């Protein structure tokens, strides 16, 4: 019998994170047998003091490893916790309402986190993390599904530290639902130090696999498959005509850097009907209001869950988006997308892997406007064919996403 811990994001304002986690939880329920028992938990809490810039600059890996060894040594003395997966039937992601108290009090909670971080800086870890540590003595596998990509952020250091501690305690660790975007620096050194000791790694595209292999990660432990958000099931009702209704979902980061105004003006000049829709109301509300004031098109900023979002997006002919999971959820709902690479390569590698027939436009490209406009026209001129492609391929993509668990446990 195998006891399997899944660590994933369970509190978010982002429906992409919700879809990724909740569909993974549904898979865990499907795969639960007498021989495989799953328990789902959130990110490790109680390692707040650890930050990349606090590591020894001359030998950060040795410093990191020393911390992990100390935590593991202390963990071996803890009383073992009985494996209990009784909450698997009810656990789900908490999608925070953008108008709710938790979001509205974020500034105060940020101050509280700083106070807590200072207090626990005098300890190896907090009491909350000790409860998690005690689980590892009865755990066979640890499946890490983060927010989707590994990148430059201190919470990734804490996640990597937690994984390394589990490895030292004899747990088989696996990364799933991953894109790897680190290319240099201390962050990459720590990542490779932990990932070379992984039991299995499941990434979302060939770019991530190539990056890992080029850094001496054994290619035999790497599987490529779509992420679990593609498991979203929505009834598809194909449209017969293209009526120029556009859902637009861009991030403040990409809007500020790149030439979206030219595209928006061109769409309006050609009588396209634009509505701004949001994958993450907390992060996009200010931009949406700015665009509404500037162009007077409708904006939809409300905390829909990912199922509601998938139904809502079916009102439109096409989604233009720089958010990966907006694109994925639209495709699961049968809606063609015009994808934009809003980060490093995650959207490019995911949609290339599933062989989506429209190329991802890189917002950093000098020909960004021309390429994006050409793709919009391509959707309009091939509207029925693209909808048929989605119908023909969505079940295969969904089934392929099950490898996030199947491959990890091989």
C-alpha positions in Angstrom: 0.0 0.0 0.0 1.3 3.5 -0.9 0.5 6.7 1.0 0.6 9.6 -1.3 0.7 13.3 -0.4 -0.3 15.9 -2.9 0.8 19.5 -2.2 -1.0 22.1 -4.3 -2.3 25.6 -4.0 -5.5 25.6 -2.0 -6.1 29.3 -1.5 -6.2 31.8 -4.4 -7.9 34.6 -6.3 -6.9 33.0 -9.6 -9.3 30.6 -11.3 -6.4 29.0 -13.2 -4.9 27.9 -9.9 -8.3 26.7 -8.8 -8.8 24.7 -11.9 -5.3 23.1 -11.7 -5.8 22.1 -8.1 -9.4 21.0 -8.1 -9.1 18.9 -11.2 -6.0 17.3 -9.6 -8.0 16.6 -6.5 -10.8 15.0 -8.6 -8.1 12.8 -10.2 -6.8 11.7 -6.8 -10.3 10.6 -5.9 -10.5 8.6 -9.1 -7.1 7.0 -8.5 -7.7 6.1 -4.9 -7.7 2.3 -4.4 -6.8 -0.1 -1.6 -3.2 0.1 -2.8 -3.0 3.9 -3.4 -4.3 6.4 -0.7 -4.1 10.1 -1.4 -4.0 13.1 1.0 -4.1 16.7 -0.3 -2.6 19.6 1.5 -1.6 23.2 0.7 1.8 24.8 0.3 4.2 24.3 3.2 3.6 26.9 5.9 6.0 27.8 8.6 9.3 28.3 6.7 8.8 32.0 6.2 12.2 33.0 7.4 14.0 31.4 4.4 14.7 33.6 1.4 17.0 33.3 -1.5 19.0 36.5 -0.5 19.6 35.0 3.0 21.6 32.1 1.5 25.4 32.2 1.5 26.4 33.9 -1.8 29.6 31.9 -2.1 28.1 28.5 -1.6 24.2 28.7 -1.6 23.7 25.0 -2.3 25.7 23.9 0.7 24.0 26.4 2.9 20.5 25.2 1.6 21.5 21.6 2.1 22.7 22.3 5.6 19.3 23.8 6.6 17.5 20.8 5.1 19.7 18.4 7.0 19.0 20.2 10.3 15.2 20.1 9.7 15.3 16.4 8.7 17.4 15.5 11.7 14.8 17.2 14.0 11.9 15.6 12.1 13.3 12.1 12.8 12.7 12.7 16.5 9.0 13.7 16.0 6.1 11.5 16.9 4.8 9.9 13.8 1.3 11.0 12.6 -1.1 8.4 11.4 -1.9 8.7 7.7 -5.5 10.1 7.4 -7.1 10.9 4.1 -10.6 11.2 5.4 -10.9 14.7 4.1 -10.1 13.8 0.5 -13.8 13.6 -0.3 -14.4 17.3 0.7 -11.1 19.1 0.2 -11.2 21.8 -2.5 -9.5 25.1 -3.4 -10.7 28.2 -1.6 -11.3 30.7 -4.3 -11.2 34.1 -2.6 -13.9 36.6 -3.5 -12.3 39.9 -4.7 -14.9 41.8 -2.7 -14.5 39.6 0.4 -12.8 40.5 3.7 -9.7 38.4 3.1 -8.8 40.2 -0.1 -9.8 43.6 1.3 -7.6 43.2 4.4 -4.6 42.0 2.4 -2.4 45.0 3.4 -3.0 44.3 7.1 -2.4 40.6 6.6 0.9 41.4 4.8 2.0 43.3 7.9 1.0 40.4 10.1 3.1 38.0 7.9 6.1 40.2 8.4 5.6 40.2 12.2 5.2 36.4 12.1 8.3 36.0 9.9 10.3 38.0 12.4 9.1 36.0 15.3 9.9 32.6 13.7 13.3 33.8 12.5 14.5 32.7 15.9 13.4 29.1 15.3 14.3 26.5 12.7 10.6 26.3 11.6 7.1 27.0 13.1 4.7 24.7 14.9 2.5 24.6 11.8 5.4 23.2 9.7 6.1 20.6 12.4 2.7 19.1 11.9 3.5 18.7 8.2 6.9 17.2 9.0 5.3 14.5 11.2 3.4 13.2 8.1 6.5 12.3 6.2 7.3 9.4 8.4 4.2 7.6 7.0 4.4 8.9 3.4 5.7 7.0 0.4 5.2 9.6 -2.3 5.0 13.4 -2.3 3.5 14.9 -5.5 4.3 18.6 -5.7 1.9 20.7 -7.9 2.7 24.3 -7.4 1.1 27.3 -9.1 2.2 25.9 -12.4 5.6 27.2 -13.0 8.9 27.3 -11.1 10.3 30.8 -11.2 12.0 33.5 -9.3 10.2 33.8 -5.9 11.0 33.1 -2.3 8.0 30.8 -1.8 9.7 28.5 -4.4 12.7 28.3 -2.1 10.5 27.3 0.8 8.8 24.7 -1.4 12.1 23.3 -2.6 13.4 23.2 1.0 10.3 21.2 2.0 10.8 18.8 -0.9 14.5 18.3 0.0 13.6 17.6 3.6 11.1 14.9 2.4 13.8 13.4 0.2 16.1 13.1 3.2 13.4 11.4 5.1 13.1 8.7 2.4 9.9 10.0 0.6 9.8 9.6 -3.2 9.3 13.2 -4.4 7.6 14.0 -7.7 7.0 17.4 -9.5 3.8 17.5 -11.6 1.9 20.2 -13.5 5.2 22.0 -14.1 6.8 24.5 -16.4 10.4 25.3 -15.5 11.4 28.9 -16.3 14.6 29.3 -14.4 17.6 30.0 -16.6 20.4 31.3 -14.3 21.4 32.3 -10.8 21.1 30.9 -7.3 17.5 29.9 -7.9 18.5 27.5 -10.7 21.3 26.0 -8.7 18.9 25.2 -5.8 16.2 23.9 -8.2 18.6 21.5 -9.9 20.1 20.3 -6.6 16.6 19.2 -5.5 15.3 18.1 -8.9 18.2 15.8 -9.7 17.0 13.7 -6.6 13.4 13.6 -7.8 11.7 10.2 -8.3 9.7 11.6 -11.3 9.1 15.0 -12.9 6.1 15.8 -15.1 6.4 18.9 -17.2 3.9 20.7 -19.5 6.1 21.0 -22.6 9.3 20.2 -24.4 11.0 23.5 -23.5 11.0 22.7 -19.8 12.2 19.1 -20.5 15.1 20.4 -22.6 16.0 22.9 -19.9 16.1 20.2 -17.2 18.1 17.7 -19.4 20.6 20.4 -20.4 21.2 20.8 -16.6 22.0 17.1 -16.2 18.5 16.0 -15.0 18.0 12.3 -16.1 15.6 12.4 -19.0 14.3 9.0 -18.1 12.5 10.5 -15.0 10.8 13.2 -17.1 7.4 12.9 -18.7 5.7 15.6 -20.8 1.9 16.0 -20.6 -0.8 18.7 -20.4 -1.6 20.1 -16.9 -4.7 19.0 -15.0 -6.8 22.1 -15.8 -7.4 20.5 -19.2 -9.5 17.9 -17.3 -12.2 20.5 -17.0 -15.4 19.1 -18.4 -17.9 21.5 -20.1 -20.6 20.8 -22.6 -19.6 22.3 -26.0 -22.1 23.8 -28.3 -20.3 24.9 -31.5 -21.3 28.3 -33.0 -22.4 28.4 -36.6 -21.3 32.0 -37.4 -18.6 34.4 -36.3 -20.2 37.6 -34.9 -17.0 39.3 -33.9 -17.5 39.0 -30.1 -14.1 39.1 -28.4 -13.2 38.3 -24.8 -9.9 40.0 -23.9 -7.9 38.9 -20.9 -4.5 40.5 -20.5 -2.4 41.2 -17.4 -1.2 44.6 -16.1 2.3 43.4 -16.6 1.9 42.7 -20.3 -0.3 45.7 -21.0 2.2 48.1 -19.5 5.1 46.6 -21.5 3.7 45.9 -24.9 1.6 47.5 -27.6 -1.9 46.3 -26.8 -3.5 49.7 -27.4 -2.7 49.4 -31.1 -4.5 46.1 -31.3 -7.5 47.3 -29.2 -7.9 50.4 -31.5 -7.7 48.2 -34.6 -10.3 45.8 -33.3 -12.7 48.6 -32.5 -12.1 50.2 -35.9 -13.1 46.9 -37.5 -16.3 46.6 -35.5 -15.2 43.8 -33.2 -17.1 43.8 -29.9 -14.6 43.6 -27.0 -15.4 42.6 -23.4 -12.6 42.5 -20.8 -12.8 39.3 -18.8 -10.7 38.4 -15.8 -8.9 35.2 -14.8 -7.8 37.0 -11.6 -10.1 39.8 -10.5 -7.8 40.9 -7.7 -4.8 41.4 -10.0 -6.7 42.8 -13.0 -9.4 45.0 -11.6 -7.4 48.3 -11.9 -6.4 47.5 -15.5 -10.0 46.6 -16.4 -11.3 49.9 -15.0 -8.6 51.8 -16.8 -9.5 50.2 -20.2 -13.2 50.8 -19.6 -12.6 54.5 -19.0 -10.3 54.7 -22.1 -12.3 52.7 -24.6 -15.8 52.3 -23.0 -16.1 48.6 -23.7 -17.7 46.3 -21.0 -15.6 44.7 -18.3 -16.5 41.6 -16.3 -14.6 41.7 -12.9 -16.1 39.2 -10.5 -15.1 36.1 -8.7 -16.4 33.3 -10.9 -15.2 29.9 -10.1 -13.5 28.0 -13.0 -16.7 26.1 -13.9 -18.7 29.3 -14.0 -16.0 31.0 -16.0 -16.0 28.2 -18.6 -19.7 28.5 -19.1 -19.5 32.3 -19.3 -16.7 32.3 -21.8 -18.9 30.4 -24.3 -20.7 33.6 -25.0 -17.8 34.8 -27.1 -16.4 33.8 -30.5 -12.8 34.0 -29.4 -10.6 34.7 -26.4 -7.4 36.8 -26.8 -5.3 36.1 -23.7 -1.9 36.4 -22.2 -2.9 34.0 -19.3 -2.3 30.3 -19.9 -5.3 29.0 -17.9 -7.7 31.5 -19.5 -6.7 29.9 -22.8 -6.9 26.3 -21.4 -10.4 26.8 -19.9 -11.7 28.5 -23.0 -10.5 25.5 -25.1 -12.2 23.0 -22.7 -15.4 25.1 -23.3 -15.0 24.9 -27.1 -13.9 28.5 -27.6 -11.0 29.3 -30.0 -8.2 31.3 -28.5 -5.6 33.7 -29.8 -2.8 33.1 -27.3 -0.1 35.5 -26.2 3.1 34.5 -24.4 2.8 36.8 -21.3 5.7 35.3 -19.4 8.8 33.3 -20.5 7.6 30.1 -22.4 4.9 28.3 -20.5 2.0 29.2 -22.8 4.1 28.5 -25.9 5.2 25.0 -24.7 1.8 23.9 -23.4 -0.2 24.9 -26.6 2.6 23.6 -28.8 2.6 20.2 -27.1 -1.2 19.8 -27.6 -0.6 20.9 -31.2 -3.1 23.8 -31.1 -3.4 25.0 -34.7 -2.7 28.7 -33.9 0.8 29.8 -32.9 1.4 31.6 -29.7 2.5 35.2 -30.3 5.4 36.4 -28.2 4.5 39.9 -26.7 8.3 40.7 -26.9 8.4 40.3 -30.6 9.0 43.3 -32.8 6.2 42.0 -35.0 3.8 41.4 -32.1 1.0 43.6 -33.5 1.2 42.1 -37.0 1.3 38.5 -35.8 -1.5 39.0 -33.3 -3.7 40.6 -35.9 -3.0 37.9 -38.4 -4.0 35.2 -35.9 -7.3 37.1 -35.1 -8.1 37.1 -38.8 -7.1 33.4 -39.0 -9.7 32.5 -36.4 -12.4 34.5 -38.1 -11.7 32.9 -41.5 -11.3 29.4 -40.0 -13.9 29.6 -37.2 -15.7 26.3 -37.8 -12.5 24.4 -38.5 -10.9 25.5 -35.2 -14.1 24.6 -33.2 -14.0 21.2 -34.9 -10.3 20.8 -33.9 -11.2 21.4 -30.3 -14.1 18.9 -30.4 -11.8 16.3 -32.0 -8.9 16.7 -29.6 -10.2 17.8 -26.2 -10.9 14.3 -24.8 -7.4 13.1 -25.9 -5.8 16.1 -24.2 -7.8 15.5 -21.0 -6.8 11.8 -20.9 -3.2 12.7 -21.5 -3.3 14.9 -18.4 -3.9 11.9 -16.2 -0.1 11.2 -16.6 0.5 13.8 -14.0 -0.4 11.1 -11.5 0.1 7.9 -13.5 3.7 8.8 -14.5 4.6 10.1 -11.1 3.8 6.8 -9.4 5.4 4.5 -11.9 
